[in-house]
């Protein structure tokens, strides 16, 4: 029970409000992400080479959108020329066009798609999955699928195909069975874990066309270790093992010794009996 502004809310009500808040934030975040897409000209970007002077790059690409550090200094500095997805709660990583400078010269240029050749026609490139790691095994309640985005004309959406390994229409066979096809506006998708072996692939779609499917990625969801329960024992057994509430058992008193031949029986002293 939680009290908020003088009102009482049950745990279920709090959970529902939290879910509504999360969905509202996701909708806001996705709209925000779409509105912040900035891309340089692909042909000009590919002309940036290692060793180019900063002045040459700016003459080619124009002024950067953000600079961290001093590009002319004797250490790596980061210069941003575009972004397709900004870091947020929904997508916890930056996907940017970045140039690293050292001593005023290009050390490396990195695009957010992790591909060498960018498409010149605007049709999406093939997205590159990176999580979960291919052929991995893990235990989770929620599965997070992630991939590097597609290059091409934006806005971009993604189609994700998920298959489960299980019984086919023929119960005697085990094979990959299509489970669901989902859509996402960002290179990230979450869904409740079902358990067992799964595989997935993704393709990108924009108003100019669609990419090929990515390679299948495989993983297996395993249940958490279940503690083995000990069988119930009756109270007497437990008491005997613990020694609680059970009277100690003493050995029987030894029988008196028989009398010697031709004589009378002599009572053995108690001290001798206990030896």
Residue pairs with C-beta under 8 A, 6 or more apart in sequence:
1 8
1 9
1 10
1 11
2 8
2 9
2 11
2 14
3 9
9 17
25 89
25 90
26 90
29 88
29 89
29 90
29 91
30 90
30 185
30 186
32 86
32 88
33 85
33 86
33 88
33 90
33 91
33 185
33 186
34 155
34 185
36 83
36 86
37 83
37 84
37 154
37 155
38 65
38 82
38 83
39 82
39 84
39 97
39 154
40 61
40 81
40 82
40 97
41 61
42 118
42 119
42 120
42 151
43 120
44 60
44 61
45 61
45 81
45 97
45 109
45 111
45 118
46 117
46 118
47 60
48 57
48 60
48 61
48 99
48 106
48 109
49 106
49 109
50 105
50 106
50 107
50 108
50 109
51 105
51 106
52 105
52 106
53 104
53 105
53 106
54 71
54 72
54 101
54 104
54 105
54 106
57 99
57 106
58 64
61 81
64 79
64 80
64 81
64 99
65 80
65 81
65 82
65 83
66 79
66 80
67 77
67 78
67 79
67 80
68 77
68 78
68 79
68 80
69 75
69 76
69 77
69 78
69 101
70 77
71 77
71 79
71 101
71 104
72 101
72 103
72 104
73 103
74 102
74 103
75 102
76 100
76 101
76 102
76 107
77 100
77 101
77 102
78 98
78 99
78 100
78 101
79 98
79 99
79 100
79 101
80 96
80 97
80 98
81 96
81 97
81 98
81 99
82 96
82 97
83 94
83 95
83 96
83 97
83 112
84 95
84 96
84 112
84 149
84 154
84 156
85 91
85 93
85 94
85 95
85 112
85 149
85 186
85 187
86 94
87 93
87 94
90 186
90 188
91 186
91 187
91 188
95 112
95 148
95 149
95 187
96 112
97 109
97 110
97 111
97 112
98 109
98 110
99 106
99 108
99 109
99 110
100 106
100 107
100 108
100 109
100 110
101 107
111 118
111 151
112 148
112 149
113 125
113 128
113 148
113 149
113 150
113 151
114 128
114 148
115 125
115 128
115 151
118 125
118 151
119 125
119 151
119 152
121 208
122 152
122 153
122 206
122 208
123 152
123 153
123 206
123 208
123 209
123 210
123 211
124 150
124 151
124 152
124 153
124 156
124 203
124 204
124 205
124 206
124 208
124 209
124 210
124 211
125 150
125 151
125 152
125 204
125 211
126 150
126 203
126 204
126 211
126 212
126 213
126 214
127 147
127 148
127 149
127 150
127 158
127 187
127 202
127 203
127 204
127 211
127 214
128 147
128 148
128 214
129 145
129 146
129 147
129 200
129 201
129 202
129 214
129 215
129 217
130 146
130 147
130 148
131 144
131 145
131 146
131 147
132 138
132 143
132 144
132 145
132 217
132 219
133 219
134 217
134 218
134 219
135 218
135 219
136 219
136 220
137 219
137 220
137 221
137 222
138 219
138 220
138 221
138 222
139 221
139 222
139 223
139 224
140 193
140 221
141 192
141 193
142 190
142 191
142 192
142 193
143 190
143 191
143 192
143 193
143 198
143 221
144 188
144 189
144 190
145 160
145 188
145 189
145 190
145 191
145 200
145 202
146 187
146 188
147 158
147 187
147 202
147 214
148 187
149 156
149 187
149 204
150 156
150 158
150 204
150 211
152 204
152 206
152 208
152 211
153 206
153 207
153 208
154 206
155 185
155 206
156 185
156 204
156 205
156 206
157 183
157 184
157 185
157 204
157 205
157 206
158 183
158 184
158 185
158 186
158 187
158 189
158 202
158 203
158 204
158 205
159 181
159 182
159 183
159 202
159 203
159 204
159 205
159 210
160 181
160 182
160 183
160 184
160 189
160 200
160 201
160 202
161 178
161 180
161 181
161 200
161 201
161 202
161 213
162 178
162 179
162 180
162 181
162 182
162 191
162 198
162 199
162 200
163 176
163 177
163 178
163 179
163 198
163 199
163 200
164 176
164 177
164 179
164 194
164 196
164 197
164 198
165 174
165 175
165 176
165 177
165 196
165 197
165 198
165 199
166 174
166 175
166 177
166 196
167 173
167 174
167 177
168 174
168 175
168 177
176 199
179 194
179 198
182 189
182 191
193 221
194 221
195 221
195 222
195 223
196 220
196 221
197 218
197 219
197 220
198 218
198 219
198 220
198 221
199 216
199 217
199 218
199 219
200 216
200 217
201 213
201 214
201 215
201 216
201 217
202 213
202 214
203 210
203 211
203 212
203 213
203 214
204 210
204 211
205 211
239 245
239 246
240 246
253 273
254 273
256 265
256 267
256 268
257 265
257 266
257 268
258 265
259 265
259 266
260 266
